[in-house]
Amino acid sequence: MRKLPTISRSWIGLTVLLLLFILISFFIYSQKPKSYPSYVSDSPAPTGVKAFYTYVKNEIGGKTWSYSPDLLPKEESHQLLVMVEPFFTPDQKEMKAYLDFMKAGNTILLFKNNPKGMFDLNTGPFEESPSTSKDLMSVTNQNHVTFKAEMNSFIRLYPTDKDQLLLNDAAGAVALKRTYGQGQLIVTIAPEWMTNGNLLNHDHLPLILSLLDEAKPQNILFDEYLHTGKSTAGQLAVYPMWFLILLLQGILIMILWLWNNGKRFGPIFTPREDTVRFSDEGIQALTAWFIRGSRYQDSIRIQADYVKHLLQEHWRIPYSKEWRDSVSLLNMKWKHMPSSEINSFINGLEIILEKEKLSKQEYLLWSRKLDRLRKEVNEG
């Protein structure tokens, strides 16, 4: 019976594996519930804001805005642009477009846990944590009416003299209003009030409506550009899942095909070891010669002589001095070694240097001791 070539059998196996992967991926993604980002107007999840958006859409005629702020209609006034926890901070050009929108007589209502970096707002942590039940706080408006609300933010707003304080709690400013030309900015640090899971809890809805009343809008826009305008996930979301899976399979097939055909990426580099002689080859050869010939005494004397040169260079201990005559100077310079151990070290070293023959154990021991002294001299 004729056998298939090896390459053909490998491609058949690869094709079967890819088909199996496609089927498994299809069933996994088809059964997976759809996930939504937080604070988006079309999300029915507990962290979305679809409930409030639907209410505004049905009662006031609200719409979503998914375009660049440069395209905001500035010729109309009394418009309200609602921003709920933007995913990114707009750049300088976009911030100017939002400012022009407000100066034309419109309002921006910003819900952000920490708005520092947007519209020159100043924030900071509060100094003392007020005594509360979990995150439940007493929030007071400018008419001294108290509401109960959750406050998850660990920072508070720092209003300026020109700002109007709208809401505050025991820790500081929770919401404020600032004028820009003919329009205004209203900002609060509690985006969690507007989420589907929290909208009807405590006094969240009355607090949100009180902020809307400050704007007195004729038209309301929910800014979705700050949720998708610079997000890669938002750009991929326009494609169906089956297309993304096929695209991934195509990329994998292309990589495997290139690998199978032996394609090379980039130039050919010759390893440096093939063309360069390293400077420590002589040292390695000399070391091997000392070890094979058991010339431990010669090696230890060379090490000791080298250390004496270092002592003269770094610690100004003359090379001509004998080891026993250097004890007093070593006591002043060798900070990490007690005097008693220095004396013991010098006495033992002189005994070792005078021996005619050393064992391997003695050689290793005194090599370590001399190396320790060498490191001390080099380090300081």
KALIN-V679882 format. One record per residue. RES is the residue in one letter. SS is DSSP state (@ for helix, = for strand, . for the rest). PSI is psi in whole degrees, -180 to 180 (999 if undefined). BURIAL is + if it has 16 or more other C-alpha atoms within 10 Angstrom, else -. Layout:
res = <RES;RES>
ss = <SS;SS>
psi = <PSI;PSI>
burial = <BURIAL;BURIAL>
//
This chain:
res = <M;R;K;L;P;T;I;S;R;S;W;I;G;L;T;V;L;L;L;L;F;I;L;I;S;F;F;I;Y;S;Q;K;P;K;S;Y;P;S;Y;V;S;D;S;P;A;P;T;G;V;K;A;F;Y;T;Y;V;K;N;E;I;G;G;K;T;W;S;Y;S;P;D;L;L;P;K;E;E;S;H;Q;L;L;V;M;V;E;P;F;F;T;P;D;Q;K;E;M;K;A;Y;L;D;F;M;K;A;G;N;T;I;L;L;F;K;N;N;P;K;G;M;F;D;L;N;T;G;P;F;E;E;S;P;S;T;S;K;D;L;M;S;V;T;N;Q;N;H;V;T;F;K;A;E;M;N;S;F;I;R;L;Y;P;T;D;K;D;Q;L;L;L;N;D;A;A;G;A;V;A;L;K;R;T;Y;G;Q;G;Q;L;I;V;T;I;A;P;E;W;M;T;N;G;N;L;L;N;H;D;H;L;P;L;I;L;S;L;L;D;E;A;K;P;Q;N;I;L;F;D;E;Y;L;H;T;G;K;S;T;A;G;Q;L;A;V;Y;P;M;W;F;L;I;L;L;L;Q;G;I;L;I;M;I;L;W;L;W;N;N;G;K;R;F;G;P;I;F;T;P;R;E;D;T;V;R;F;S;D;E;G;I;Q;A;L;T;A;W;F;I;R;G;S;R;Y;Q;D;S;I;R;I;Q;A;D;Y;V;K;H;L;L;Q;E;H;W;R;I;P;Y;S;K;E;W;R;D;S;V;S;L;L;N;M;K;W;K;H;M;P;S;S;E;I;N;S;F;I;N;G;L;E;I;I;L;E;K;E;K;L;S;K;Q;E;Y;L;L;W;S;R;K;L;D;R;L;R;K;E;V;N;E;G>
ss = <.;.;.;.;.;@;@;@;@;@;@;@;@;@;@;@;@;@;@;@;@;@;@;@;@;@;@;@;@;@;@;.;.;.;.;.;.;.;.;.;.;.;.;.;.;.;.;.;.;@;@;@;@;@;@;@;@;@;@;.;.;.;=;=;=;.;.;.;@;@;@;.;.;.;.;.;.;.;=;=;=;=;=;=;.;.;.;.;.;.;.;@;@;@;@;@;@;@;@;@;@;@;@;.;.;.;=;=;=;=;=;.;.;.;.;.;.;.;.;.;.;.;=;=;=;.;.;.;.;.;.;.;=;.;.;=;=;=;=;=;=;.;.;.;.;=;=;=;=;=;.;.;.;.;=;=;=;.;.;.;.;.;.;=;=;=;=;=;=;.;.;=;=;=;=;=;=;=;=;=;.;.;=;=;=;=;=;=;.;.;@;@;@;@;.;.;.;.;.;.;.;.;.;@;@;@;@;@;@;@;@;@;@;@;@;.;.;.;=;=;=;=;=;.;@;@;@;@;.;.;.;@;@;@;@;@;.;.;.;.;@;@;@;@;@;@;@;@;@;@;@;@;@;@;@;@;@;@;@;@;.;.;.;.;.;.;.;.;.;.;.;@;@;@;.;.;.;.;.;.;@;@;@;@;@;@;@;@;@;@;@;@;.;.;.;@;@;@;@;@;@;@;@;@;@;@;@;@;@;@;@;@;@;@;@;.;.;.;.;.;.;.;.;@;@;@;@;@;@;@;@;@;@;.;.;.;.;.;@;@;@;@;@;@;@;@;@;@;@;@;@;@;@;@;.;.;.;.;.;@;@;@;@;@;@;@;@;@;@;@;@;@;@;@;@;@;@;@;@;.>
psi = <134;132;147;147;155;-42;-41;-42;-39;-38;-36;-45;-41;-41;-42;-43;-42;-42;-41;-41;-40;-45;-45;-43;-39;-45;-36;-48;-30;-28;-10;130;149;133;145;144;160;151;18;153;-15;13;119;1;162;-26;0;178;28;-33;-51;-38;-42;-40;-48;-39;-42;-37;-37;-16;39;157;164;150;113;18;171;147;-17;-24;4;136;105;-12;-19;151;173;34;150;124;117;123;121;107;71;146;-17;161;126;152;-179;-40;-43;-38;-37;-39;-39;-39;-42;-37;-42;-41;-24;-2;19;172;141;127;109;121;109;134;-39;95;10;133;-11;130;31;34;142;133;168;164;147;149;-44;137;119;154;111;169;105;-121;9;126;157;115;130;136;-176;-14;11;28;133;138;157;129;155;139;103;-12;140;10;168;159;147;95;152;179;-25;-8;151;121;123;-45;143;160;-169;-20;-16;-161;131;-33;145;166;137;137;137;104;-123;-6;-163;159;129;127;141;153;23;69;-19;-20;-33;-8;155;-37;-19;-7;-42;5;142;-132;32;-46;-46;-36;-43;-43;-33;-35;-36;-39;-30;-32;-29;58;154;-19;136;131;135;117;107;-6;-37;-3;-23;-13;-35;22;126;-38;-38;-36;-36;-22;-17;-14;143;157;-37;-33;-41;-37;-45;-37;-42;-41;-40;-40;-43;-42;-41;-42;-45;-36;-43;-42;-40;-31;5;37;144;137;122;169;168;127;132;129;139;-30;-23;-16;-7;137;124;149;-18;9;-40;-40;-43;-41;-42;-40;-46;-37;-43;-41;-46;-35;4;36;60;-36;-43;-41;-42;-34;-39;-42;-45;-40;-39;-40;-36;-38;-42;-38;-39;-39;-41;-38;4;34;115;138;-30;-17;142;161;-41;-26;-6;5;-47;-41;-38;-36;-32;-33;-35;88;-31;14;124;156;-39;-39;-31;-43;-43;-39;-46;-43;-45;-38;-41;-37;-43;-42;-26;-15;150;-26;142;149;166;-37;-44;-39;-48;-40;-49;-22;-41;-41;-44;-36;-35;-44;-41;-45;-40;-42;-44;-32;-13;999>
burial = <-;-;-;-;-;-;-;-;-;-;-;-;-;-;-;-;-;+;-;-;-;+;-;-;-;-;-;-;-;-;-;-;-;-;-;-;-;+;+;+;+;+;+;+;+;+;+;+;+;+;+;+;+;+;-;+;+;-;-;-;-;+;+;+;+;-;-;-;+;-;-;+;-;+;-;-;+;+;+;+;+;+;+;+;+;+;+;-;-;+;-;-;-;-;+;-;+;+;+;+;+;+;+;+;+;+;+;+;+;+;+;+;+;+;+;-;-;-;-;-;-;-;+;-;-;-;-;-;-;-;-;-;-;-;-;-;+;+;+;+;+;-;-;-;-;+;+;+;+;+;+;+;+;-;+;+;+;+;+;-;-;-;-;-;+;+;+;+;+;+;+;+;+;+;+;+;+;+;+;+;-;-;+;+;+;+;+;+;+;+;+;+;+;+;+;+;+;+;+;-;-;-;+;+;+;-;+;+;-;-;+;+;-;-;+;-;+;-;+;+;+;+;+;+;+;+;+;+;+;-;-;-;-;-;-;-;-;-;-;-;-;-;-;-;+;-;-;-;+;-;-;-;-;-;-;-;-;-;-;-;-;-;-;-;-;-;-;-;-;-;-;-;-;-;-;-;-;-;-;-;-;-;-;-;-;-;-;-;-;-;-;-;-;+;+;+;+;-;+;+;+;-;+;+;-;-;+;+;+;+;+;-;-;-;+;-;+;-;+;-;-;-;+;-;-;+;+;-;-;+;+;-;+;+;-;-;-;-;+;-;-;+;+;-;+;+;-;-;+;-;-;+;-;-;-;-;-;+;-;-;-;-;+;-;-;+;+;-;-;+;-;-;+;+;-;-;+;-;-;->
//
